[in-house]
Amino acid sequence: MTQASGRKVFWNGEFIPESEARVSIYDSALMFGDMVFEMTRSFAGEQFKLREHIKRLLAGLKILQIPLGMNVDEIEKACLETIEVNKPCFRKDDEHRLMIDVSRGVLGLYEGVIDLDPGPNLIIADFPLRWTVAAMGPLFDTGINAVVPSQRAIPASLLDPKIKNRSRIHYLMANMQAAQIPGNNNWALLLDTDGFVAEGTGDNFFIVKEGEIITPEGRNVLRGISREYVMETLAPQLNIPVREANLDLYDVYLADEAFMTGTPFCVLPVTSLNGNPIGSGASGEITRKLIEAWSGNVGVDIEMQIKSWHGEIQSGAPTPYNFKPSK
């Protein structure tokens, strides 16, 4: 048994012990994966792009017609209260990783039959960012080997990936397939149903060609907050041209460099595709500039911070980025 953490979870306006935070087996989230969510991070304790995450959450709730009945300010207030309540449980070198979940609630079949309040559930957890990134430090040096699985990205015409939802079994399938490839640092890179590069299983993909940053069109991908930050803030700040385009694997093989973006790690180099080096096979100049500029903007050495946590969390369980098969 592990010692109780002391962390508390915001649950529909109340704070309850993390160990008691449970969704009912009759909740639509469990029955259908019917849940919208966001995950954030802080830099030096300050939340990064929190309102942008909340706005994307509300957009998903609107499209899926989940009537939460709260606005950006109200959800932001709940998030900041959750952080404040949990601060005593964090180390000085920790960053706050919020997980904001909204489920539709108990299915109508069971309302009135079980002793649960009807309607949506807003659940906000706050845990150390190092849980997510503790194994990623070496990737800033070695880079990721992008592996193309047979599992395709689900197109927006079937299940819109721009809604950040919990119906993500295709991501897990892609990670399972990538895990069968020999070698280390294999991350799945999904193609869409037209054969164009789409996204990773929790990250967006970019290449660099002749000094220009190029990323897949926003049609069949989650339009990440980090993706947006690179395109709308960092690239203009560095006077680097950036655009969206349909990319096939040929474009990636011939790229000068490549990288992934995601909220927890910000930017990680992709140095090979299916074991074939991209560019020099090392982290590229523009990738390095993006990491350095981001670090300067937020006042945290992103790479060094993540490297400082390396090895703290050891687990054989699947993650959003990798699947480790049972031995």
N, C-alpha and C positions, 0 to 999 in steps of 0.2 A: 504494500500500500504506500502511495506517495503522500507526503505531508500536504495538508490543505494549503492552497496558495494564498488565500485571503482575498483574491481578486473577486470583484463583483460584476455582474452583468445587468445592464439596463433591460428590463422586461416590461414593456407597456407602461412606463411611468414609474416603475419601482426598481430598486436594486436588490438583487438576490445573489446568494453565493454562486460562483461559477459552476460548482459541482452539482447544483440543483437546476441549472438551466437546461430544460428538456422540451422538445416539441412533441406534441401528442402523436401517437400512432394513427390518429384519425385526422391529422392535419393534411390539407391539400399539398403541402410541401413534400411530405413523405409519400403520398399517393401518386403525385404527378411531377415531382420536382418543381412545383408551382411556387417559386420564390424568386424575388429579385434581391440582389445583394451588391455591396461595394466593400472593398478593402483598401485602407489608406495606410499612410506611414507619416511619421514625424521626422524632422531634422532638428537636432538639438532640442527636442521636446516640443517643437512647434509643428502643428499639422500642416501638411503640404497639399494645397489644392482641395481642401476639404469640401468647400462649397461646390466645386466642379463635380466631385464625386456624388454629392447629394443631388445635384441637378440631374445627373445621369440616372441616379436611382429613381427620382420622381418621374423622369421620362418613361422608364420601364414600367413603373406602376400605372401610369396613365394608359399606356398601350395595352397592358394586360388587365386593365380595369380592376385593379386592387385598390379599394377605397380607404387608404390610410388616414386621410383627413388631416395631414400635417404639412406645413410648408417648409421651405429651406431653412428659415430662421429657427423654427421649432426643432427640427431635426438636428441642426448644428448645435443648438443649446444642449440637447440631450447627449450629443457626442462629447462635447466639452465637459459636461458634468460627469460623464462616465470616466473620462481621463482623470479628472480631479479626484474622484473617489478612489481610483486605483493607484495613484501616484505612490503611496507608501509601500506598495508591493513591488516596485520596480527598482532595479539597480541604477546607479548614477549614469552608467554608460548605455542604458537601454533607450531604445526609441519605442514609441507607442504605435502599435499596429491595430487599427480598429477594424472590426468585422461587423458590418451593418447588414442585418438580414430582415427582410419583410416577407412574411408568409401570408397567404390568403386566409388561413385559419382553418378551423374544423369544417369538414365537408357537411353540407346540409343534411345528409342522411343521418348524421350523428348528433346534430344540434338538439338539445333538450333531452337526449338519452344519457349523455355523460355530463359530469359536473365540470364543464369548461366554458369560459366566456366565448361567445361567438365573435366573429370578425377578425380582421388582420392582427398579426403580431409584429411589433417592432422590437428587435433584439439587437443590442449593441454590446459587443465584447471588446475588451482591450487587453492585448497580450504583447509580450516583447517581440519586436521585429526580428531579433536574432533567431527565433524559432524558424522563421522562413528562410533566412539567408545564411545560416551558419556554415552550410556546406559549399557556398558559392565563391568564397574568397579566391581559391586558385584559378577560377575561370577568368578572372581579369588578366591573368598571365597566359594560361593555356588556350583560352577561348573555348567556344562550344563547337562540337561537331554536329551540324544540323543533319538530321536523318529524316528522309521522306518515307512515311509509312503508307501502307495501302489504304488506311482509313482516311477519308476525305473530310474536309470541312463541310459542315451542313450549310447549304446556301440560304440566303435571306428569304428566298421564295418558300422555303420549308419551315425554317425556324430562325428568326432574325438574330444573328449574333451580336447586333448592336444593343440588344436588350441583355444586360448582364444577369443571366438567369442561372438556376442550378440544374438545368437539364443538360448535363455535360458528360454523359457517358462516352461520347465520341472522343473527347479529350483523353479520357482514361484509356480507351482502346488504342489510341495513337501512342500513348506513353508505353503501354504494354508491348506494342510492336517494336518501338524504338529500343526497349530494354533487351530485345532478343539479338540486337546487333553487337558483335564483339567490340571490345574497347571501352574507353571511358568518355565521359562528358558528352554523351549522346542525348540530344534534345530533339523532340519531334518538330518537324516543320510540315504543316499540312498544305496540300493543294486543294483548290476548290474543284467543283465538278466539271469545270472547263479546262482543268489542267494548269491553271495559273497558281502561283504562290499565294497563299492566303495569310496564315498566321501560325504562331506556335500554340501550345496548350496553356496559355496564360500570359502570352507576351506577343508583341508586334515585331515585325521583321523589316529590316532596312538593308539596302545595299548602297555602296558608294562606287560611282563610275565617273572617272575623269573629273573629280572634284565636285560632283553633284550627288546629293542624297536622294534616293528613290525608294519609295515604299509602296506596297500593294494598294490599289484603290480601296476606298472605305466601304465597298459594297458588301462583301462577304466576310467581314472581320469585325471584331470588337474594336471600336474606335477608342483606343486607350487614352487615358489622361496623360501618360508619359509620352505616347506617340504624338499627341497634340503639343506637348511642351517642347519636344524636339523640333517639330515643324514650325510652330508659331513663335517660339521664343529663342531657343538656342541657335537654330540655323540662321535666322536673321541677325542675331547678336554677333555671330561669327562670320557673317557675310558669305554664308555657304548656300548656294541654290538648293531648293528642295522641291520635290513634286511627287504626285501619285502616278502610278502607271500599272498596267498589267505586266507582271513579270513571270517569265517561265524559267525553268531550271537552267536553261542555256544562259540566260542573263546572270544568274547567280554564279555559275561556274566561271564566267568571264569578268565578274566584278573585281574591283580593286580591293575592296574590303566589305565587311557586312557586320551587322550587330542586331541584337534584340533589345527591346525596351519593355520595362514592366515596373509597376509601382514599387515593389520591395527592393530591387537591385538597381533600378534606374536604367543603366546601359551596360550590356555585356557584349564583348566581341564574339562574333561567329567566325572562326578561322578555317573551317572546312565544311564541305557539303558532301555527305555520304563518303567521308574519308578523303575527298579530293580537296587539296588546299585552295582556299580563296585568296587571291592576290599572293602575298608573300607567305601566307600561312600563319601570320602573326597579327596581333591587334594593330589596326591601321591608324594612320595619323589623324584622320578626322574623327574616328571613334574616340581616340585619346582626348582630342580637343573638346568633344562633347562632354565626356566625363569630367574633365577639369573645369569647364565652364559651369556645369551644373553644380559641382562642388563649391565653386566660388560664389555662385548665386545664393546658395542656402547656408553657407558658412560651415560646411561639414565636408571633410575629405571622405567621400563616399566609398571609394575603394579601400582605403586604410581602415575605415570603420568596420566594413564587412569582413575584411581579413582578420581583424582583431577578435572576431567571434568564431573563427574557424575551428571546427571540431567540438564545439560545446554541445551540440545536439547530435546524437547518434541514434538512428532509427532505420529499421528495414522496411518500414511501411511506405506505401506510395505517397508521393507529394504531387502538387499541381504540375510539376515539370518533369518528374521522373517516376518510373515504376520499377521497383526492385522485386524481382520474382522470389518466391519463397525457396529457401535452400532445403 
